[in-house]
Every structure is written in C-alpha cells, then in structure tokens.
C-alpha cells in the first residue's frame, strides 16, 4: 500500500489479474480494513495461518489442480 503496510483491494486485484495463484500476507494484513472483505470472499488471498481462531479470512487454502 502507499504507506508500505498492508494490502488494498486494488493491489490484490491487480496481482491476481496477472495470473498468480495465491497472495500470502503477513502481520500487517489488516492495516487496510478494506481487505477484510476480500480475504473472507476470496480463497486466493490468505492471512497468516497462526492468527487466532475467528480472525477474518483463511490461513490456508487449496485450489483444484488438473493434470492433463
């Protein structure tokens, strides 16, 4: 984000639009409150797995992988 802490929805959407599979975050994930909704709706934006139970979002995720 502009101040070097957290991530905004615009940044996350831009990163995901490039084709990356997952965004992992760190302890400053909630510095931009707007990201809470995205982490709850999007399995590709993950909060740290060791956050306390009940924290918004998911600490791990998996997507289907197809091998042709």
N, C-alpha and C positions, 0 to 999 in steps of 0.2 A: 504494500500500500504506500501511499505518498509519504507517510511518516516512518516507513520501514518496519512497521509492526502489523501483524495480522494479514488478512487477505480480504479483498472485496468481492462481491458477486461478479462485477465486471471482469476483474482479473481472473477469477476462477473460470468463468465462461470463455474468456479468450484462450486460456490454457487448454481447456477441454476441446475447443473447436480446432485445435491444431492436431488432434488425434491421439493425444496422450491418454492413457487408460485410467490413471488414478492420481489424485493430488493428496499427498500426505501433509499434515500440518503439525505444528508444534505448540508449545505452551502459550503462544500469543494468538492462537486461533480466534479467540472471542474478542480481541481488541476492536474489531469492527463488527458490531452487533448484527449487521445485515447478513452476515454469513451463516448465522444460526439456522435460518430457514432453509438455506441451500444444503447444509450438511444433514438436515433431517429428511430432505426430499431426494437427495442425490447420493447414490451408493458409491460414486466415484470421488467424493470429497470426504476424506476421513479425518477425524480428530485423533489425538493420541489415544492408544488403547488403554493406557494406565490411568486415564481420568476416572473419577469416581462414578459409580453406578448412578444413572439418572442424568448424566451430562448429555447435552444435546448431541445429536448425530451418532455416528457409528465409529468404533475404534478399530474395526477390521471389516473387510468386505471381500467378496469374490464375484467375479463375472464368469459367465459361461465361456468356455474355450472350445472352439470347434476345430478339429484337426481333419483336414481333407486329404 
